[in-house]
Amino acid sequence: MTRSEQIRDAARLWQEHLDAGFPAGLRGVEFEGIDMVMLDADTAGCVCTWLNNGGALDPERRRILQTRLEDLARVIPQISAPSGRQYYQRLHRLALLASSASDAK
């Protein structure tokens, strides 16, 4: 997949993510000490920056994104509500797209 294809796919997923809205049942919820609102905010901030910068991330945001990818992998299996799981799976896909494209730079 080319960088432009990654950005295009991520932009589509990003719009889906924005349209979905945060799952109300996960506000104030933590899994393994990971606050779900902050996980969303940190990951979304990195993805949004990556999209706005044409597929580039600075080293600090790459580090944050990598950490949040690891966190997403740990918490997604613990989300029981289908809508919440779908929301975070989409966020995970976005983070993977941004991370793999940034690493390939």
C-alpha positions as CSV (number, residue, x, y, z in Angstrom):
1,M,0.0,0.0,0.0
2,T,1.4,3.4,-1.0
3,R,1.6,6.3,1.4
4,S,-1.2,8.1,-0.5
5,E,-3.4,5.0,-0.2
6,Q,-2.7,4.8,3.5
7,I,-3.6,8.5,4.0
8,R,-6.7,8.1,1.9
9,D,-7.8,5.0,3.9
10,A,-7.0,6.7,7.1
11,A,-9.0,9.8,6.2
12,R,-12.0,7.7,5.5
13,L,-11.6,5.8,8.8
14,W,-11.0,9.1,10.6
15,Q,-14.3,10.5,9.4
16,E,-16.1,7.3,10.5
17,H,-14.4,7.7,13.9
18,L,-15.5,11.3,14.2
19,D,-19.1,10.5,13.1
20,A,-19.3,7.6,15.6
21,G,-18.8,9.7,18.8
22,F,-17.2,8.4,21.9
23,P,-19.0,5.4,23.5
24,A,-20.7,6.8,26.6
25,G,-20.4,3.5,28.5
26,L,-16.6,3.9,28.5
27,R,-16.4,7.4,30.0
28,G,-14.5,7.2,33.3
29,V,-13.6,3.5,32.6
30,E,-10.1,2.2,33.0
31,F,-8.6,-1.2,32.0
32,E,-5.3,-2.1,33.6
33,G,-4.9,1.5,34.7
34,I,-5.5,2.9,31.1
35,D,-8.1,5.6,31.0
36,M,-10.2,5.0,27.9
37,V,-10.9,8.7,27.3
38,M,-7.2,9.5,27.4
39,L,-6.4,6.5,25.3
40,D,-8.8,7.9,22.7
41,A,-7.6,11.5,23.0
42,D,-3.9,10.6,22.7
43,T,-4.3,8.3,19.8
44,A,-6.7,10.5,17.9
45,G,-4.4,13.5,18.4
46,C,-1.5,11.7,16.9
47,V,-3.6,10.4,14.0
48,C,-5.1,13.8,13.3
49,T,-1.6,15.4,13.3
50,W,-0.4,12.7,11.0
51,L,-3.3,13.3,8.6
52,N,-2.8,17.1,8.8
53,N,0.9,16.8,8.1
54,G,0.5,14.7,5.0
55,G,1.6,11.5,6.6
56,A,4.4,12.8,8.9
57,L,4.8,12.6,12.6
58,D,7.5,14.1,14.8
59,P,9.5,11.7,17.0
60,E,7.5,12.5,20.2
61,R,4.2,11.7,18.6
62,R,5.6,8.6,17.0
63,R,6.6,7.5,20.5
64,I,3.2,8.3,22.0
65,L,1.5,6.5,19.1
66,Q,3.6,3.4,19.6
67,T,2.8,3.3,23.3
68,R,-0.9,3.8,22.6
69,L,-0.9,1.0,20.0
70,E,0.4,-1.3,22.7
71,D,-2.3,0.0,25.1
72,L,-5.0,-0.6,22.5
73,A,-3.9,-4.1,22.0
74,R,-4.1,-4.8,25.7
75,V,-7.5,-3.2,26.3
76,I,-9.6,-4.0,23.2
77,P,-10.1,-7.7,24.3
78,Q,-11.5,-6.4,27.6
79,I,-14.2,-4.2,26.1
80,S,-17.5,-6.1,26.3
81,A,-19.9,-3.7,24.6
82,P,-19.8,-4.3,20.8
83,S,-20.1,-0.6,20.0
84,G,-17.2,0.2,22.3
85,R,-15.1,-2.6,20.9
86,Q,-15.8,-1.5,17.3
87,Y,-14.9,2.1,18.2
88,Y,-11.5,1.1,19.6
89,Q,-10.8,-1.4,16.9
90,R,-11.3,1.4,14.3
91,L,-9.0,3.6,16.4
92,H,-6.4,0.8,16.5
93,R,-6.6,0.5,12.6
94,L,-6.0,4.3,12.3
95,A,-3.1,4.1,14.7
96,L,-1.6,1.2,12.7
97,L,-1.9,3.1,9.4
98,A,-0.3,6.2,10.9
99,S,2.5,4.2,12.6
100,S,3.4,2.1,9.6
101,A,3.4,5.0,7.2
102,S,5.5,7.1,9.6
103,D,8.0,4.3,10.1
104,A,8.3,3.9,6.4
105,K,9.3,7.5,5.9
